[in-house]
Every structure is written in C-alpha cells, then in structure tokens.
Amino acid sequence: MRTFPIYFLIALFLVACGGETATEETGTETEMASEEKASEENASGITLTPMPASPSFPGAVITDMIYDNGTFKFGIDPGEDGYELGAQTPDVDQLMCANSAKGQHIHLIVDNEPYAAKYEASFEHEIADGEHYILAFLSLSFHESIIHDGAGTAIVTRTRDNSIVKSAPVKRPMLFYSRPKGTYVGKDTENVMLDFYVANAELGNDYKVKVEVADQTFMVDKWQPYFLKGLGMGEHTVTLTLLDAEGNVFETPLNPVSRTITLQEDKGDS
C-alpha cells in the first residue's frame, strides 16, 4: 500500500505499477501465464497477451494539476529522457497497434467516463457541479499509460462552476478503465490494447482484475498493458472488475466498469 501527497488547490496522487503475467479463467479451472508462456488460448481463440516493453520515460512526472474556471493546467517534468506532449513515441511502428497521429498525451478520466486525450498541458474541460473522482496520467502516443511513481495523479474532488473547491487524495483501492476505447479498423483490430490504472493496491495475492470480453473471462494479477487478440469483427463489451483476495468484487467506487468497442474491416482495400 502506498500513500500520496496533496497540495493546496493542486491535486496530486502518485501511483505505480509493475508486472508481467495474466491468468485465464475457464469454468472452474485457472491457468497461470508465465514468462515462458505469456498467454493461454481458450476455445474461442481469444487471448490476453502481455505487451512488449515500451519506453518508460522514468523521469517524466506530473508536478501539479490545477482546475479553475473550466481550465486544467498541468505542470510536467519531462525527465532526462525528455517526455514531450505531442511527440511520437519511439518504436511505435513495431507494436502494430492503434496509435495517435497527434502524439503523446494526457489521459483525463472523470468518474466512469471514457478518458479524454489532451495533447497540451493546459486545456478547457467542463465538469458538472458535485463530487467526482479525477485521474490524469501521462500516456505514450499509442495510448499506453506511463505508470511509474509520479506519472499519474488521482483525487476525489468537489467542483462548482467548473472549478475545484475541495479536493483530497484517493486513499482507497480503485480501478480506472483506460483502453480499449472506440472503433478499431483494419490492422488495428489485430492487437487491441487493454490498459487500466490501479490506485492504492498491489495486484497479486490481495487484489486481481477480472477481464470479461466476448463471453470469456481472464484473471489479471500483474499491472501492465496487454493485447487482446482474436476478437471478431463487430461490437464487444469489455468489463473490468477489481476483486479482493477471496475473489469477491471489491467494494469501491466505479467498480466494475464497462466499455463497448467496435472492430471493423478496412473497406478501403476492397
């Protein structure tokens, strides 16, 4: 369990991650993936496979986040490797997955809403009056979260007139859904990235993430991005649930969370 600092009107919550393997659950049997066998294929042909290592920009951190009069303002330290909003992440072509032509960006998540991709450190964004959970983290151009200490900030807030009037760090374990999202076309349907954020919990013996898609269930016990492969064309609903050590749904806000995505063939070449 980690603790996180908060500054006056500057909301900071630092989260970390790590991991390499996934578990697939079929009926009453559970098979653990390992470094030698990164994924287990079920009868449908759908697999959940750990992604290859990506540039981590270890020194890149969010130094502050302010929300006032409808505008977010972020302070970002790029670190020695020079993380830059709007730049293309090196080696992106080797991954063969969906990538943003606009480059690296901030993922902004408010409550259970799909994230908004922001390519500048200051931007306008409306938030309704009331209490909200807000998460922001640095992202690579292909939407993978940067998940070392300092690259993310999560808070519980009260907003009024598009300004934060009260805030505190999120202290309870929480799961935030990031990817997949939207529509995937052609080659982008082959490697659909699954990415999420876990606050105040270490995946492993005490917590796991249940991934449900296309009538299949996978148990994830390591925090890292994965590729969903073998999904057919059409709509799919992806549901992520944070579980406790006994395999029960952990009682925490925004849990579980679902998104519906669409996979389409590339009609341009037909």
Backbone torsions as a table, in degrees:
resi	resn	phi	psi	omega
1	MET	NA	136.6	-179.7
2	ARG	-115.5	159.4	172.6
3	THR	-114.9	159.2	-172.2
4	PHE	-139.4	141.4	-178.6
5	PRO	-81.8	156.4	174.3
6	ILE	-136.6	137.7	180.0
7	TYR	-110.9	157.2	-177.7
8	PHE	-59.2	120.0	-177.3
9	LEU	56.5	10.4	176.0
10	ILE	-124.4	112.0	-171.1
11	ALA	-94.3	119.5	180.0
12	LEU	-130.5	131.2	171.7
13	PHE	-143.4	120.8	-172.1
14	LEU	-101.3	132.8	-178.0
15	VAL	-128.5	158.0	-177.3
16	ALA	-136.3	168.5	-179.3
17	CYS	-155.0	174.1	172.0
18	GLY	-180.0	167.8	174.2
19	GLY	140.5	165.7	-174.8
20	GLU	-142.9	-12.5	-170.1
21	THR	-130.0	164.6	176.7
22	ALA	-132.0	159.1	175.2
23	THR	-117.1	135.4	174.8
24	GLU	-105.2	132.3	-178.3
25	GLU	-112.4	119.6	178.4
26	THR	-127.9	111.8	-176.6
27	GLY	62.7	-127.2	-177.8
28	THR	-97.0	-0.6	-177.8
29	GLU	-103.6	142.6	178.4
30	THR	-127.8	127.0	179.7
31	GLU	-114.8	127.2	-177.3
32	MET	-88.0	129.4	174.0
33	ALA	-77.6	153.9	-179.0
34	SER	-135.7	178.2	178.5
35	GLU	-63.4	-32.7	179.7
36	GLU	-74.7	-32.0	179.9
37	LYS	-132.6	94.2	-166.9
38	ALA	-71.6	-23.6	-179.8
39	SER	-148.0	154.8	176.3
40	GLU	-113.0	131.3	-177.5
41	GLU	-93.2	129.9	177.9
42	ASN	-92.2	-179.5	-173.1
43	ALA	-61.7	-25.5	-178.9
44	SER	-78.3	-13.6	-176.1
45	GLY	88.4	-0.7	178.2
46	ILE	-81.9	133.7	177.8
47	THR	-127.6	153.7	172.6
48	LEU	-118.0	110.3	-168.8
49	THR	-120.1	128.3	175.8
50	PRO	-56.0	134.4	179.0
51	MET	-72.1	154.2	172.4
52	PRO	-62.8	157.9	179.6
53	ALA	-61.1	140.9	-179.7
54	SER	-116.8	162.8	173.0
55	PRO	-55.4	130.7	-172.6
56	SER	-101.6	-14.4	-178.1
57	PHE	42.7	62.2	-170.7
58	PRO	-59.8	-24.5	-179.4
59	GLY	-91.5	-4.9	-177.1
60	ALA	-77.3	123.8	-179.0
61	VAL	-141.7	154.5	169.8
62	ILE	-87.4	118.2	-176.8
63	THR	-89.6	-27.6	174.8
64	ASP	-162.6	160.6	178.2
65	MET	-144.6	122.8	179.7
66	ILE	-123.8	138.0	174.4
67	TYR	-127.7	114.3	-176.5
68	ASP	-149.3	134.0	176.6
69	ASN	53.9	40.5	175.4
70	GLY	79.8	7.6	-176.8
71	THR	-125.2	129.0	171.2
72	PHE	-88.6	139.8	173.5
73	LYS	-131.6	119.9	-178.9
74	PHE	-108.3	141.0	166.7
75	GLY	-101.2	128.9	-177.1
76	ILE	-129.6	124.9	171.8
77	ASP	-94.0	116.9	-174.2
78	PRO	-73.2	-15.0	-178.7
79	GLY	73.3	178.5	-176.3
80	GLU	-65.9	-29.0	-179.0
81	ASP	-82.7	-4.5	172.1
82	GLY	70.2	50.0	173.9
83	TYR	-57.5	135.5	-176.2
84	GLU	-140.3	125.5	173.9
85	LEU	-62.5	137.2	179.0
86	GLY	89.8	-10.5	179.2
87	ALA	-87.9	151.1	174.8
88	GLN	-79.4	134.7	178.2
89	THR	-69.6	134.0	179.0
90	PRO	-57.5	146.1	174.6
91	ASP	65.8	20.2	-178.0
92	VAL	-62.7	-33.8	-176.7
93	ASP	-64.7	-26.7	-178.1
94	GLN	-69.9	-22.3	-177.4
95	LEU	-80.8	-26.1	179.3
96	MET	55.1	49.9	176.7
97	CYS	-134.3	173.5	-177.5
98	ALA	-57.7	134.6	-176.7
99	ASN	-136.5	145.8	177.7
100	SER	-88.5	124.5	177.4
101	ALA	-66.0	-17.5	179.8
102	LYS	-84.5	-8.0	173.8
103	GLY	95.4	-161.8	-177.8
104	GLN	-67.9	153.4	-171.2
105	HIS	-160.0	174.7	174.2
106	ILE	-97.4	132.1	169.9
107	HIS	-92.7	122.5	178.0
108	LEU	-113.0	119.6	-179.7
109	ILE	-119.3	125.5	175.9
110	VAL	-114.2	114.3	-179.0
111	ASP	57.3	-129.0	-176.7
112	ASN	-98.4	13.7	-177.4
113	GLU	-78.0	151.4	171.6
114	PRO	-57.7	149.3	-177.2
115	TYR	-67.6	154.7	170.9
116	ALA	-106.6	129.9	178.3
117	ALA	-87.9	125.7	-177.0
118	LYS	-124.3	125.3	-171.1
119	TYR	-102.0	2.6	176.3
120	GLU	-131.1	158.3	-175.4
121	ALA	-76.9	-12.7	177.4
122	SER	-131.5	130.1	-177.2
123	PHE	-160.3	157.9	177.8
124	GLU	-88.2	142.7	179.0
125	HIS	-161.5	122.3	-178.3
126	GLU	-84.5	137.9	175.2
127	ILE	-131.8	130.4	-177.7
128	ALA	-66.0	153.1	175.5
129	ASP	-59.8	142.3	176.7
130	GLY	131.6	-168.2	-179.0
131	GLU	-91.7	136.9	-177.2
132	HIS	-144.0	152.4	167.6
133	TYR	-100.8	126.0	-177.2
134	ILE	-122.6	127.5	175.2
135	LEU	-124.2	136.0	172.9
136	ALA	-135.8	138.8	177.0
137	PHE	-148.9	155.3	177.6
138	LEU	-73.8	140.1	-176.7
139	SER	-127.4	150.5	170.5
140	LEU	-77.3	169.8	-174.9
141	SER	-65.9	-25.5	178.0
142	PHE	-94.5	22.8	168.4
143	HIS	78.0	7.5	175.9
144	GLU	-75.3	134.3	179.8
145	SER	-72.6	143.7	169.6
146	ILE	-91.0	120.9	-164.0
147	ILE	-124.3	27.2	172.8
148	HIS	-88.1	169.8	-179.9
149	ASP	-54.2	129.3	175.3
150	GLY	97.6	-16.4	-177.0
151	ALA	-84.5	-6.1	179.1
152	GLY	-133.5	155.7	177.7
153	THR	-140.7	127.5	-177.7
154	ALA	-134.8	134.9	-176.5
155	ILE	-143.4	158.6	166.7
156	VAL	-106.2	129.4	-169.5
157	THR	-132.5	162.6	164.7
158	ARG	-120.3	126.5	-178.5
159	THR	-115.7	148.6	174.2
160	ARG	-148.2	132.7	179.5
161	ASP	55.1	43.4	177.8
162	ASN	56.9	40.1	174.9
163	SER	-143.6	149.5	174.8
164	ILE	-80.8	123.0	178.6
165	VAL	-106.5	-16.2	177.5
166	LYS	-156.8	140.2	179.7
167	SER	-153.4	156.5	177.5
168	ALA	-153.6	155.8	177.9
169	PRO	-70.0	145.4	172.6
170	VAL	-68.0	124.7	-176.8
171	LYS	-109.3	-22.5	-178.6
172	ARG	-88.1	156.6	173.3
173	PRO	-61.0	133.5	178.5
174	MET	-144.7	152.6	178.2
175	LEU	-119.4	129.2	177.7
176	PHE	-117.7	130.5	178.9
177	TYR	-84.4	135.9	176.1
178	SER	-119.3	-65.6	-179.1
179	ARG	-127.4	155.4	7.1
180	PRO	-80.2	164.4	-175.0
181	LYS	-153.6	138.9	170.2
182	GLY	79.1	-142.5	-173.8
183	THR	-115.9	135.1	178.0
184	TYR	-115.9	134.0	-174.0
185	VAL	-126.6	138.2	172.9
186	GLY	61.5	-127.4	-177.2
187	LYS	-59.6	-29.2	-179.2
188	ASP	-65.4	-15.3	179.9
189	THR	-80.2	-13.5	-174.9
190	GLU	-75.4	-38.7	179.5
191	ASN	-126.0	93.7	-178.7
192	VAL	-95.5	115.6	-174.9
193	MET	-76.5	132.1	170.3
194	LEU	-103.5	121.9	-178.3
195	ASP	-142.3	142.3	-177.2
196	PHE	-151.3	171.1	178.3
197	TYR	-125.6	133.6	176.8
198	VAL	-115.9	127.2	178.7
199	ALA	-109.0	134.5	171.2
200	ASN	62.4	28.9	178.0
201	ALA	-151.8	142.2	174.0
202	GLU	-102.4	119.7	176.3
203	LEU	-69.4	142.7	-177.2
204	GLY	151.0	-121.1	-178.8
205	ASN	-71.8	-35.6	-173.2
206	ASP	-89.4	-32.7	-178.0
207	TYR	-138.8	147.4	173.1
208	LYS	-139.9	162.0	174.8
209	VAL	-112.8	123.0	175.0
210	LYS	-89.8	127.3	179.6
211	VAL	-111.3	120.8	178.7
212	GLU	-118.7	126.2	179.1
213	VAL	-157.1	137.1	175.3
214	ALA	51.0	45.8	179.0
215	ASP	63.1	18.0	177.3
216	GLN	-116.8	151.1	-179.8
217	THR	-126.9	131.8	176.1
218	PHE	-123.8	140.2	175.7
219	MET	-106.4	121.2	-177.6
220	VAL	-106.0	125.4	179.9
221	ASP	-119.2	10.9	174.7
222	LYS	-133.0	139.9	-177.8
223	TRP	-91.4	106.9	177.4
224	GLN	-168.3	167.3	176.9
225	PRO	-77.9	153.4	-179.3
226	TYR	-133.2	160.2	170.1
227	PHE	-103.9	128.1	166.7
228	LEU	-89.9	121.3	-179.7
229	LYS	-124.1	150.9	176.9
230	GLY	89.4	8.3	176.2
231	LEU	-71.9	136.3	177.2
232	GLY	-78.1	169.7	177.9
233	MET	-67.7	151.2	178.8
234	GLY	114.6	-165.0	-178.0
235	GLU	-87.2	142.5	175.5
236	HIS	-138.1	139.0	174.4
237	THR	-103.3	125.7	178.5
238	VAL	-106.9	125.7	179.8
239	THR	-121.1	129.4	177.5
240	LEU	-114.7	134.3	-178.9
241	THR	-134.6	129.4	174.0
242	LEU	-83.0	124.4	-178.5
243	LEU	-111.2	153.6	176.1
244	ASP	-89.3	-174.5	-175.0
245	ALA	-63.6	-25.1	179.5
246	GLU	-90.0	0.6	-179.9
247	GLY	85.6	11.9	177.6
248	ASN	-90.2	156.0	175.7
249	VAL	-63.1	122.8	-179.2
250	PHE	-73.4	131.1	-176.9
251	GLU	-79.8	101.5	-179.2
252	THR	-156.0	154.3	-179.4
253	PRO	-59.1	150.3	172.9
254	LEU	64.6	30.8	-177.4
255	ASN	-132.0	120.9	2.1
256	PRO	-83.7	-179.8	177.5
257	VAL	-137.7	142.4	-177.8
258	SER	-129.4	150.2	172.6
259	ARG	-137.2	145.7	173.8
260	THR	-106.5	125.7	-179.6
261	ILE	-116.4	164.5	179.7
262	THR	-129.1	132.6	175.5
263	LEU	-110.9	130.3	-176.7
264	GLN	-131.4	146.0	171.6
265	GLU	-71.3	154.1	177.6
266	ASP	-82.6	104.7	-177.9
267	LYS	-75.9	-14.9	-175.1
268	GLY	-64.5	-27.1	-177.2
269	ASP	-95.8	0.0	-177.0
270	SER	-89.6	NA	NA
